[in-house]
């Protein structure tokens, strides 16, 4: 017996982890060229949708950065913050009505503006005009310390409001330029539905002065409040339109399901209705897997209307960041059958992950991805890299790279898992086999002892 125990101790002493072999570009199905990357520079790459569609791991651990010598370059992933639910900051801005001619040209306002030393508007004299009805307003944003993400307007008047507003910006009150495309704003009620659209997106602009031209609603409505909105979550630039994967009309509510082609981080939602079709009261839900319970992402009114020759479309809905792939839309009220089967779509705005790396060695550099040959315990990047860049305040030196087209590296062979018997695995199996043998020998010895005849 002592011999077998000694054998087990020796085998366990030999059981130590071994370093896995470094991957090579051929271990990955595809790659992207990274033009401009060089030794010693810091770079970032926003992952395109085509990369997500091929990755085999949800944690993005099957991608690597290689230099021109085929060596792995340390990289880190900067993923969208799941807790990034920024709160909007709101501040009312002073504004001044401007009386203009019936058909004003863009720059025909004759203004005499008195300002103090820091540029704050004190008084405005628009001069004599053919009418005293204000069809434009001067807004003083000179004291804002942050960029303007949007303006919100409130007005008074009789009847239902539907106005087109053109926003211009200036730093000196002499030269004006468009700050945003003309926006259609509305306060409408129809069939028990209320449509209120009062926000004009400005995408972080920092103008000192704004001018609002509202010629088509000046006769009936008067502006009463202008609110600056800052710190609003930005709408993602990447949009992905989905078509229905399944439609269920058996219950009181039509249910339409959609599936994302890859696990990307969704930040905004928009229902795609037939143009000028009507309004839909709906709930949008999501879940990470087909068997998981549904979670509500948003409930509200979506609309696409044509009124008085103008298109009125709801703004995309900013939702909590999620990587859920499965989505469902439940229609509670569908005015005019706008979202009939096959006519409803879902558009998601998604934010890409950033691959951060520091060049080491000769170029050209390659981002390789999609592999089943890697150790499943391998990580998705070097977290110390981001910490070092943040600690040394070097993140501002990171240069973004626009990757080249996808090219094949290892192809389909890299997507077939291979059986890799590491030293640790072999030793553990040897210990297990030895243990089984030892137990068998012990059982045999005990059985032999019981079968011996007892001496009188």
Buried (B, 14 or more C-beta within 10 A) or exposed (E): EEEBEEBEEEBEEEBEEEEEEEBBBBBBBBBBBBEBBBBEBBBBBBBBBBBBEBBBBEEBBBBBBBBEEEEBBBBBBBBBEEEEEEEEBEBEBBBBBBBBEEEBEEEEBEBEBEBEEEBEBEEBEBEEBEEEBBBBBBBBBBEBEEBBBBBBBEBEBEEEBBBBBBBBBBBEBEEBEEBBEEBBBBBBEEEEBEBEBBBBBBEBBBBBBBBBBBBBBBEBBBBEEBBBBBEBBBBBEBEBEBEBEEBEEEEEBBBBBBEBEBBBBBBBBBBBBBEBBBBBBBBBBBBBEEEEEBEEBBEEBBBBBEBEEBEBBBEBBBBBBBBBBBBBBBBEEBBEEBBBEEBBBBBBBBBBBBBBBBBBBEBBBBBBBBBBBBEEEBEBBBEEBBEEBEEEEEEEEBEEBEBBEBEEBBEEEBBEEEEEEBEEEEBBEBBEEBBEEBEEEEEEEEEEEEEEEEEE
